Amino acid sequence: MAGDDEDSWLSQFKAADCFDSVDTQIAGLGEIGDIQQLYIDHAQAAIDSLNG
């Protein structure tokens, strides 16, 4: 993802110091409300399937 984590591709590109700048189009899928809701819905479906 394009986060600030040390192992993100964005951080690695910046650390390489081979580019004048590195820009991203989105900050990361985890910061998009609709994507968050997909994860929530999926997690709830998984929990529901375990509870029968």
N, CA, C and O atoms as CSV, one atom per row, in Angstrom:
chain,resi,resn,atom,element,x,y,z
A,1,MET,N,N,0.835,-1.179,0.000
A,1,MET,CA,C,0.000,0.000,0.000
A,1,MET,C,C,0.880,1.243,0.000
A,1,MET,O,O,2.105,1.176,0.105
A,2,ALA,N,N,0.220,2.345,-0.118
A,2,ALA,CA,C,0.933,3.612,-0.196
A,2,ALA,C,C,0.994,4.304,1.159
A,2,ALA,O,O,0.900,5.529,1.234
A,3,GLY,N,N,1.147,3.544,2.212
A,3,GLY,CA,C,1.199,4.119,3.550
A,3,GLY,C,C,2.597,4.548,3.937
A,3,GLY,O,O,3.537,4.441,3.150
A,4,ASP,N,N,2.722,5.029,5.150
A,4,ASP,CA,C,4.008,5.478,5.663
A,4,ASP,C,C,4.764,4.372,6.385
A,4,ASP,O,O,5.832,4.617,6.948
A,5,ASP,N,N,4.216,3.140,6.376
A,5,ASP,CA,C,4.899,2.024,7.012
A,5,ASP,C,C,6.258,1.818,6.355
A,5,ASP,O,O,6.421,2.068,5.161
A,6,GLU,N,N,7.219,1.366,7.129
A,6,GLU,CA,C,8.582,1.185,6.629
A,6,GLU,C,C,8.650,0.226,5.443
A,6,GLU,O,O,9.496,0.391,4.564
A,7,ASP,N,N,7.760,-0.782,5.408
A,7,ASP,CA,C,7.818,-1.775,4.341
A,7,ASP,C,C,6.855,-1.494,3.185
A,7,ASP,O,O,6.702,-2.331,2.296
A,8,SER,N,N,6.205,-0.326,3.188
A,8,SER,CA,C,5.309,-0.003,2.072
A,8,SER,C,C,6.130,0.338,0.838
A,8,SER,O,O,7.282,0.758,0.946
A,9,TRP,N,N,5.532,0.155,-0.335
A,9,TRP,CA,C,6.263,0.471,-1.559
A,9,TRP,C,C,6.581,1.952,-1.616
A,9,TRP,O,O,7.625,2.332,-2.146
A,10,LEU,N,N,5.703,2.808,-1.079
A,10,LEU,CA,C,5.947,4.240,-1.081
A,10,LEU,C,C,7.191,4.586,-0.266
A,10,LEU,O,O,8.042,5.347,-0.726
A,11,SER,N,N,7.298,4.038,0.925
A,11,SER,CA,C,8.468,4.297,1.773
A,11,SER,C,C,9.744,3.772,1.130
A,11,SER,O,O,10.795,4.407,1.223
A,12,GLN,N,N,9.660,2.626,0.485
A,12,GLN,CA,C,10.841,2.051,-0.164
A,12,GLN,C,C,11.283,2.892,-1.360
A,12,GLN,O,O,12.482,3.074,-1.575
A,13,PHE,N,N,10.328,3.410,-2.143
A,13,PHE,CA,C,10.684,4.277,-3.270
A,13,PHE,C,C,11.349,5.555,-2.761
A,13,PHE,O,O,12.344,6.009,-3.326
A,14,LYS,N,N,10.801,6.132,-1.697
A,14,LYS,CA,C,11.384,7.351,-1.138
A,14,LYS,C,C,12.780,7.084,-0.581
A,14,LYS,O,O,13.690,7.891,-0.767
A,15,ALA,N,N,12.947,5.956,0.100
A,15,ALA,CA,C,14.245,5.608,0.693
A,15,ALA,C,C,15.302,5.349,-0.369
A,15,ALA,O,O,16.488,5.563,-0.118
A,16,ALA,N,N,14.899,4.896,-1.544
A,16,ALA,CA,C,15.845,4.614,-2.619
A,16,ALA,C,C,16.518,5.892,-3.112
A,16,ALA,O,O,17.612,5.843,-3.674
A,17,ASP,N,N,15.872,7.024,-2.903
A,17,ASP,CA,C,16.421,8.326,-3.274
A,17,ASP,C,C,16.810,8.400,-4.754
A,17,ASP,O,O,17.799,9.036,-5.118
A,18,CYS,N,N,16.017,7.741,-5.592
A,18,CYS,CA,C,16.262,7.712,-7.039
A,18,CYS,C,C,15.300,8.623,-7.799
A,18,CYS,O,O,15.403,8.747,-9.020
A,19,PHE,N,N,14.382,9.252,-7.101
A,19,PHE,CA,C,13.337,10.037,-7.751
A,19,PHE,C,C,13.296,11.434,-7.159
A,19,PHE,O,O,13.600,11.621,-5.981
A,20,ASP,N,N,12.923,12.417,-7.968
A,20,ASP,CA,C,12.756,13.778,-7.460
A,20,ASP,C,C,11.583,13.849,-6.498
A,20,ASP,O,O,11.632,14.565,-5.498
A,21,SER,N,N,10.521,13.098,-6.807
A,21,SER,CA,C,9.369,13.028,-5.925
A,21,SER,C,C,8.611,11.739,-6.211
A,21,SER,O,O,8.728,11.157,-7.289
A,22,VAL,N,N,7.842,11.311,-5.239
A,22,VAL,CA,C,6.987,10.132,-5.382
A,22,VAL,C,C,5.593,10.550,-4.915
A,22,VAL,O,O,5.390,10.889,-3.749
A,23,ASP,N,N,4.644,10.518,-5.842
A,23,ASP,CA,C,3.274,10.893,-5.527
A,23,ASP,C,C,2.367,9.687,-5.692
A,23,ASP,O,O,2.639,8.803,-6.504
A,24,THR,N,N,1.297,9.655,-4.925
A,24,THR,CA,C,0.332,8.562,-5.031
A,24,THR,C,C,-1.024,9.141,-5.405
A,24,THR,O,O,-1.312,10.309,-5.143
A,25,GLN,N,N,-1.843,8.310,-6.016
A,25,GLN,CA,C,-3.178,8.755,-6.392
A,25,GLN,C,C,-4.156,8.602,-5.238
A,25,GLN,O,O,-5.071,9.412,-5.090
A,26,ILE,N,N,-3.971,7.572,-4.419
A,26,ILE,CA,C,-4.799,7.383,-3.237
A,26,ILE,C,C,-3.886,7.056,-2.060
A,26,ILE,O,O,-2.802,6.503,-2.247
A,27,ALA,N,N,-4.311,7.389,-0.882
A,27,ALA,CA,C,-3.491,7.164,0.304
A,27,ALA,C,C,-3.406,5.690,0.659
A,27,ALA,O,O,-2.403,5.253,1.224
A,28,GLY,N,N,-4.399,4.940,0.351
A,28,GLY,CA,C,-4.432,3.527,0.692
A,28,GLY,C,C,-5.860,3.058,0.777
A,28,GLY,O,O,-6.744,3.805,1.198
A,29,LEU,N,N,-6.091,1.830,0.381
A,29,LEU,CA,C,-7.462,1.328,0.352
A,29,LEU,C,C,-8.093,1.299,1.730
A,29,LEU,O,O,-9.307,1.465,1.851
A,30,GLY,N,N,-7.301,1.092,2.772
A,30,GLY,CA,C,-7.844,1.034,4.127
A,30,GLY,C,C,-8.384,2.353,4.630
A,30,GLY,O,O,-9.058,2.397,5.658
A,31,GLU,N,N,-8.095,3.435,3.915
A,31,GLU,CA,C,-8.581,4.748,4.331
A,31,GLU,C,C,-9.842,5.159,3.576
A,31,GLU,O,O,-10.351,6.260,3.787
A,32,ILE,N,N,-10.354,4.298,2.702
A,32,ILE,CA,C,-11.550,4.594,1.929
A,32,ILE,C,C,-12.745,3.959,2.630
A,32,ILE,O,O,-12.760,2.754,2.884
A,33,GLY,N,N,-13.742,4.778,2.937
A,33,GLY,CA,C,-14.900,4.322,3.705
A,33,GLY,C,C,-15.590,3.110,3.098
A,33,GLY,O,O,-15.955,2.182,3.821
A,34,ASP,N,N,-15.775,3.102,1.788
A,34,ASP,CA,C,-16.452,1.969,1.143
A,34,ASP,C,C,-15.643,0.685,1.279
A,34,ASP,O,O,-16.218,-0.392,1.438
A,35,ILE,N,N,-14.314,0.783,1.219
A,35,ILE,CA,C,-13.457,-0.392,1.380
A,35,ILE,C,C,-13.514,-0.879,2.827
A,35,ILE,O,O,-13.558,-2.083,3.077
A,36,GLN,N,N,-13.514,0.042,3.764
A,36,GLN,CA,C,-13.645,-0.331,5.172
A,36,GLN,C,C,-14.939,-1.103,5.397
A,36,GLN,O,O,-14.961,-2.102,6.115
A,37,GLN,N,N,-16.016,-0.628,4.774
A,37,GLN,CA,C,-17.301,-1.296,4.941
A,37,GLN,C,C,-17.282,-2.703,4.359
A,37,GLN,O,O,-17.904,-3.608,4.916
A,38,LEU,N,N,-16.581,-2.900,3.253
A,38,LEU,CA,C,-16.441,-4.247,2.694
A,38,LEU,C,C,-15.769,-5.187,3.686
A,38,LEU,O,O,-16.209,-6.323,3.869
A,39,TYR,N,N,-14.702,-4.713,4.328
A,39,TYR,CA,C,-14.019,-5.531,5.341
A,39,TYR,C,C,-14.939,-5.833,6.512
A,39,TYR,O,O,-14.968,-6.958,7.010
A,40,ILE,N,N,-15.692,-4.830,6.955
A,40,ILE,CA,C,-16.617,-5.021,8.068
A,40,ILE,C,C,-17.679,-6.050,7.711
A,40,ILE,O,O,-17.973,-6.955,8.493
A,41,ASP,N,N,-18.253,-5.901,6.520
A,41,ASP,CA,C,-19.289,-6.839,6.079
A,41,ASP,C,C,-18.739,-8.251,5.958
A,41,ASP,O,O,-19.392,-9.212,6.364
A,42,HIS,N,N,-17.548,-8.379,5.403
A,42,HIS,CA,C,-16.940,-9.705,5.238
A,42,HIS,C,C,-16.660,-10.339,6.602
A,42,HIS,O,O,-16.935,-11.519,6.815
A,43,ALA,N,N,-16.109,-9.537,7.526
A,43,ALA,CA,C,-15.814,-10.060,8.864
A,43,ALA,C,C,-17.095,-10.485,9.559
A,43,ALA,O,O,-17.125,-11.524,10.219
A,44,GLN,N,N,-18.158,-9.694,9.422
A,44,GLN,CA,C,-19.435,-10.053,10.058
A,44,GLN,C,C,-20.013,-11.327,9.458
A,44,GLN,O,O,-20.538,-12.169,10.186
A,45,ALA,N,N,-19.922,-11.479,8.148
A,45,ALA,CA,C,-20.405,-12.711,7.500
A,45,ALA,C,C,-19.634,-13.926,7.986
A,45,ALA,O,O,-20.212,-14.994,8.186
A,46,ALA,N,N,-18.336,-13.768,8.174
A,46,ALA,CA,C,-17.514,-14.875,8.675
A,46,ALA,C,C,-17.917,-15.248,10.096
A,46,ALA,O,O,-18.031,-16.428,10.429
A,47,ILE,N,N,-18.134,-14.232,10.934
A,47,ILE,CA,C,-18.560,-14.469,12.321
A,47,ILE,C,C,-19.919,-15.143,12.342
A,47,ILE,O,O,-20.135,-16.103,13.082
A,48,ASP,N,N,-20.840,-14.634,11.521
A,48,ASP,CA,C,-22.188,-15.206,11.457
A,48,ASP,C,C,-22.150,-16.670,11.011
A,48,ASP,O,O,-22.912,-17.490,11.524
A,49,SER,N,N,-21.274,-17.004,10.064
A,49,SER,CA,C,-21.197,-18.380,9.571
A,49,SER,C,C,-20.668,-19.334,10.657
A,49,SER,O,O,-21.005,-20.518,10.667
A,50,LEU,N,N,-19.852,-18.815,11.553
A,50,LEU,CA,C,-19.328,-19.646,12.637
A,50,LEU,C,C,-20.374,-19.855,13.725
A,50,LEU,O,O,-20.397,-20.894,14.385
A,51,ASN,N,N,-21.228,-18.870,13.904
A,51,ASN,CA,C,-22.257,-18.942,14.943
A,51,ASN,C,C,-23.506,-19.689,14.497
A,51,ASN,O,O,-24.406,-19.936,15.300
A,52,GLY,N,N,-23.565,-20.054,13.203
A,52,GLY,CA,C,-24.677,-20.836,12.671
A,52,GLY,C,C,-25.911,-20.076,12.601
A,52,GLY,O,O,-26.937,-20.603,12.172
